[in-house]
């Protein structure tokens, strides 16, 4: 079984203040660039037989600053884009909860955004792509909610459990196996 490393992009202005960011294509902040540069040396591009990234520039730029350039440049995969927040784009959870008490992306609908079933479907395609790749190790650069959802699908869990797996900017997580079964080897590790 292929081990899948997942890397959340470095900090953006909106991730720093908790605003939901899917289709808004924000750049990394100066701090976010420093975070991404710090990944260089902790991630060796030659160690990965498959390198994928969300098409959003914050994920692509994180990969670039981490040393994934040239022959190791990621293949862009729309299935790794962040959960589409629809009407909640740019809003914080606290703000949304003023209108919808108890709202979370994991438990409530997203008006004009993606449903949990839609996210499950596309991230199941990522899981299949990685598992069918035949490589020893793959890596994905992406976003907080989408990567948490990807981990849930890797493990065969319902997306709602993603609530219990916080994922900070510019962290490394490893999805692998234990005795032939999908397993979480490392989560939310800072460099």
C-alpha positions in Angstrom: 0.0 0.0 0.0 1.2 3.5 -0.8 1.9 5.9 2.0 0.2 9.3 1.5 1.8 12.4 2.9 -0.5 15.4 3.1 0.7 19.0 3.5 -1.6 21.9 4.2 -0.6 25.1 2.5 1.1 27.9 4.4 -0.8 30.8 6.1 -2.9 33.2 4.1 -4.6 36.3 5.3 -7.9 34.5 5.6 -6.5 31.3 7.3 -4.9 33.6 9.9 -8.2 35.0 10.9 -10.4 31.9 10.4 -12.2 32.9 7.3 -13.4 30.0 5.1 -11.5 30.1 1.8 -12.2 27.8 -1.1 -12.5 29.5 -4.5 -10.9 32.8 -3.4 -7.4 32.4 -4.6 -5.4 34.2 -2.0 -1.6 34.3 -1.9 0.5 33.2 1.1 1.4 35.8 3.7 5.0 36.5 4.4 4.7 34.2 7.4 3.0 31.6 5.1 6.0 31.7 2.8 8.4 31.3 5.8 6.3 28.3 6.9 6.5 26.7 3.4 10.2 27.3 3.1 10.7 25.6 6.5 9.3 22.4 4.9 12.3 22.3 2.5 14.6 19.7 3.8 11.9 17.9 5.8 10.3 16.8 2.6 12.7 15.3 0.0 11.0 15.5 -3.5 13.0 12.4 -4.6 11.1 10.4 -1.9 7.8 10.7 -3.7 6.7 8.8 -6.8 3.5 10.8 -7.1 3.2 14.5 -6.3 -0.3 16.1 -6.4 -1.6 19.6 -5.6 -4.8 21.5 -5.4 -4.9 24.0 -8.3 -5.2 27.0 -5.9 -2.0 29.1 -5.8 -1.6 28.9 -2.0 -1.1 25.1 -2.3 1.0 25.3 -5.5 3.2 28.0 -4.0 3.7 26.0 -0.8 4.8 23.0 -2.9 7.2 25.2 -4.8 8.8 26.8 -1.7 9.1 23.3 -0.2 11.3 22.3 -3.1 8.8 20.6 -5.4 9.9 22.2 -8.7 11.1 21.0 -12.1 10.7 17.3 -12.5 9.1 17.2 -9.0 6.5 19.8 -9.8 3.0 18.7 -8.6 0.3 17.4 -11.0 -2.7 19.7 -10.4 -5.8 17.8 -9.3 -9.1 19.6 -9.1 -10.3 16.9 -6.7 -7.9 18.4 -4.1 -9.5 21.8 -4.1 -10.9 23.1 -0.9 -14.5 22.3 0.1 -16.6 24.8 -1.8 -18.1 27.1 0.9 -20.7 28.7 -1.4 -22.5 31.5 0.5 -20.1 31.1 3.5 -17.0 32.0 1.5 -15.0 34.5 3.4 -17.0 34.1 6.6 -15.8 32.7 9.9 -17.5 29.9 11.7 -18.5 32.2 14.6 -20.1 34.6 12.1 -22.0 31.8 10.4 -23.2 30.5 13.8 -24.9 33.8 14.4 -27.3 32.8 11.6 -27.2 29.0 12.1 -26.5 28.1 15.7 -24.1 25.1 16.0 -23.1 25.2 12.4 -19.9 23.3 11.3 -18.9 22.3 7.8 -19.0 18.7 9.1 -22.6 18.7 10.2 -24.6 21.2 8.3 -25.4 22.1 4.7 -23.5 24.8 2.8 -25.9 27.0 0.8 -24.7 27.2 -2.9 -21.6 25.2 -1.9 -20.6 21.5 -1.9 -22.4 18.8 0.1 -20.6 16.2 2.2 -21.5 13.6 -0.4 -19.9 15.7 -3.2 -16.7 16.1 -1.2 -16.7 12.4 -0.4 -17.1 11.5 -4.1 -14.1 13.6 -5.3 -11.8 12.7 -2.4 -12.6 9.0 -2.9 -11.2 9.6 -6.4 -8.0 10.9 -4.9 -7.7 7.9 -2.6 -8.2 5.6 -5.6 -5.6 7.5 -7.7 -3.0 7.2 -4.9 -3.7 3.6 -4.1 -3.7 2.6 -7.8 -0.5 4.5 -8.5 1.8 1.7 -7.5 4.3 4.1 -5.9 5.7 3.6 -2.4 5.0 7.2 -1.3 2.8 10.0 -2.6 2.3 13.5 -1.4 -0.6 16.0 -1.8 -0.5 19.7 -1.2 -3.9 21.1 -0.3 -6.3 22.7 2.2 -7.5 22.3 5.8 -11.0 20.9 5.3 -10.3 19.0 2.1 -7.3 17.3 3.6 -9.1 16.4 6.7 -11.9 14.9 4.6 -9.3 13.1 2.5 -7.9 11.5 5.7 -11.4 10.4 6.7 -11.9 8.7 3.3 -8.4 7.1 3.5 -9.4 5.6 6.8 -12.9 4.7 5.5 -14.6 7.0 8.0 -17.6 9.2 7.6 -16.6 12.8 6.8 -18.3 14.1 10.0 -15.4 12.7 12.0 -13.1 15.2 10.4 -14.3 17.6 13.1 -12.0 15.8 15.5 -8.8 16.2 13.3 -7.7 19.8 13.3 -5.1 20.7 10.7 -2.9 23.7 11.0 -1.2 25.6 8.2 2.0 24.2 6.8 1.8 20.9 8.7 2.7 17.4 7.5 0.5 14.4 8.1 1.0 10.8 6.9 -1.7 8.3 6.0 -0.3 4.8 5.7 -1.2 1.3 6.9 -1.0 -0.9 9.9 -1.1 -4.7 9.3 -2.5 -4.2 5.9 -5.3 -1.8 7.0 -5.4 2.0 6.4 -4.0 3.9 9.3 -3.1 7.4 10.5 0.7 7.4 11.1 1.3 11.1 11.8 -1.1 14.0 12.1 -0.7 17.8 12.1 3.1 17.7 12.6 4.9 20.9 12.6 8.5 21.2 11.3 
